Amino acid sequence: MISKRSVLPLSIFIIARNEADRIAATIRAVRDLTDDLIVVDSGSTDGTQALAQSLGARVIHNAWPGYGPQKRFAEDQCRHVWLLNLDADEVVPQALADEIRALFARGEPARPAWRIGIAEVFPGEATPHPLAYTLTPVRLYRKDRGRYSPSPVHDRVDLDPGVAPGKLKAKIAHFSVRSLGDQLDKLNRYSDQQADDLEARGIVIPTWRVFVELPGNFLKAYFGRRHFARGTYGFLTAMNYAMSRHLRIAKHYERRRIAMHRNRVDRPDGTF
């Protein structure tokens, strides 16, 4: 029987780079759940590594290979078969920590994988808005029944065939936005990686998407993801999201255009 103070047979891993302003809250919220808390750092220059170590984490350096490969590397560092993955800007509330403890209270949890809601928290908010957009990925799982996808841009756990994950009730608070400028910088970098991924997989997105991606994705964020419920700030974050999706397509189109020009120059007859 596991008491409220006992550590669980569970490893918790976090990937990070320059997260000294956010990672402390992430670690403090879960460090009593485990005796194996790992932070995989890809080259922080702001003291993230020392801070994480001071809070009880085992810190390992690994140069950035992309989201999926970095999380797979982190999985391999974990001592337990049960894993909980968190990002460095995510905080587990007490209700979720208690729910995870309850899963292990009588031994092995009933299912080998569990989805957990991840709800956005914007600057100026202490907890997620009741209508906050919430993703529900698998974050608690047995590593012998699922592993992170090797994709450098798609951040998801690929489960073994036939595994039906359960879903926990409480949600992770996701403090993803430091500021609008920081958010746009992050989304701009991510759009580069998305364009790289499209090129690597040989996917061609039709040119007409350039003209509809921004307005379409603004509507998706503002109404579909309920950013309208956050007032003016919700409008601004919806615009940032739409711009990031536009940049993904724009960069993809630009790369194709440059490649076509090079091919034309390389042909002796100057034709495509």
N, C-alpha and C positions, 0 to 999 in steps of 0.2 A: 504494500500500500504506500503510495506516494503522498507525503504531507505537503502542506502549503509552502513549507520552507525547503523541501528536498529539491535537489537538482534533478532534472529529467535525463533519460538516456537519449539525449538530443544534442546535436551540434548546430550552432547558429553561425552563419557566415554572411559577411558584408563585403562588397567590393567598394573601393573608395579611391578618390584622388582629390586633394585639396578640399577636405570636408571638415576642417577643424571647427567651423562655426555651427555645425549641425550634428556631427556624429556622436557627441557626448550624450545627447538626449536619447539617441537610438540605442546606444550600448547600455545606459543606465536602466532603461525600461525592461531589458531582457536578461541582464547578466546573472540574476538569481535563478534563472530557469536552467542554466547549463554549466557544465565544467569544461566546455570546449567552445569558446567563442573566438572565431577567426575573422580577422580583417585582412583582405588581400588588397594591398596598396600598389598603385601603378606609377608612383613617382611623385608623391605630394611634396610641396615646398613650403607648406604653411604649418607644419608641426602636427599633422594628422596622425602620423605614426606614433610619436611619443605620447600624444594624448590618449590614443586608443590603448596603448600599452599600460599607461597609468590607471586606466579603468578596468584592467584585467583581461584585455584581448590579447590573443596571440597574433602578432602582425607579421605578414609574409609579403615580400616584394615580388611582383611579377609585372614585367613590361606589358603595356596594353595591347592585347591581341583582338579586341572586339568584345561585345557584351557576352555572347554565348560562350566563346572560348574562355573568357576570364571567369565566368561562373562555373564552368566545368573544371577549370583549374582549382577553384576554391572548393568544389565538392570533393576533389581528390585529397584535399588537406584535412578533411573532417574525420574525426575518430569514430563517431557513431554512425549507424546506418540511417537513423532518422535525422532529417535536416530541416531547418527553418532558414529560409533566405529572406534577408531584409536589405533594402538599399539604405545608404547613409543619410537619407533625408526622410526616413520613415520611422514612426514611433508607435510601439505597441502599447495600447492603453491597458490599464489594469484588468478590465473586463475580458480582454482577449487573452492576456497572460493566464487568468483564472480558467478560461475555457480550454486553453491548451493543456494546463495541468489536469483538468478534469478528463481529458482524452486518455491520459496515461495513468489515471488513478487506479485502475484495476488491471494494469498490464498493457499489453499490445492494443493500440487503437483499432477500432472496428474496420477501418479502411486504410489502405496503404498510401493514400494521398488526400490532401484537403485543400480546397479553395478558400482564400481569405480575401474579403473585400478591402480595397485600397482606395480611400476617399481623399480627394484633394483638399488641402487647407491653404488658403491664400494669405498673403501678408495682411496683417490687421485682424486675423481670425485666430482664436486659440484652439478651436476644435472644428471638425468638418461641418459645413453648412448642411442642414437636413436634406437639401436637394443636390448636394455635391455629387459630381460625376464620380462613379465608382467602378473600377475594374475588379474582376474576381479571378485572378490567376491562381494556379497551384503554387503555393509557397511552403507548405508543410508536407513532406513526403519521404518515403523510403528511397534511398539512392540505388537500391537493387531493383526498384520497380519504375524508376523514372530518372532522367537526367536532363539538364539544360540542353536545349538545341545548340548545335555548333555554329549556328548562324551568327555573324558579327553584329547584326542589327535586330534580329527578332529575339526578344527576351521572353522565353517561355520554356516550361518543363514539358518534355516529350515523354508521355507515360507509355508503359508497355501495353500491347493490345489487350483489351478486356478490362483494364483498370478503370473503374468508375469512381472518381473522387467525390468525397463528401464536401460539405460547405459549413464553415464556422459562422456564427451569428455576428460576433463583434468584428470591428473593422480596424485596420491600420490607418493611422493619420499620416497623410503624405504631404510634407512641407516642401513641395517641389519648386516653388517660386521664391527665390531670394528677392528679386526685383524684376520689373518688366524688361530692363536692359539685359540682365543676366539670363533671363529666360530666353530672350531672342538670340543671344550669343550661343547658348546651349543648343537651341533648335537649329540654328544655322550650321553648327558643327555636325549635328546629327543628320541633317539633310545631305551633307557631303558623304557621309557613310552610307546613307540610303542610295545615293546615286552610284557609289562604288559597287554596292551589292547588286543593283539592277544590271550594271555592266558585266559584273562577274558571272551572273546567271544568264546572260544573253537575253534579257527581257527588254522589249521595245514598247514603250508607252506611246500611243498615238498623239500626234502634235496637237490635235484639237483640245486635249486636256489642259494645255497651257492657258487657254482662255477661260476655263470654267473652274479650275482647281481652287483659286483663291475665294471667289464668292461662294462656291459650293461648300467648302470646308469652313468658312465663317458661319454659314447657316447650320452646319453640322455641330460645331462647337457651341454656338450661341443658343440654339434651340435643342438639338439632340443631346448635347452634354449639359444642358441647363445652365450655361454660364449667365443667362439672362437673370437668374435668381440672385446674382452677386452684384447687381447694379452696374455702375460705370466701370468698376474694376473687372467685372465679368466680361463686359464689352471689349475691354482692352486685351484681356488674355485670349479671348476668342479671335481677335485680330492677329495676335502673335501666332496662334496655332495655324490659322489660315495661311499666314505668310510662310510659315515653315513648310507646309504642304506644297505651296506654290514653288518654293525654292527647290524642293526635291525634283519636281517636274522640270523646272527651268534649267537646272544643272544637267539633268539627263538629256534634255533637248540640245543644250549647248555642246555637250560632249559628242553627241551624234553628228551635229553640224560640223564640228572641227574634224571629226574622223572622216566625214564625207569629203571635206575639202582636201585633206591629206591624200585620200585615195585618188581624187581627181588629179592632183599634182603629180602623183606617182605614176599615173598612166601615161605612156608615151604619146597617145593621141589626144590627151587632155580631156577625155570624156569620163563620165561615171561608169 
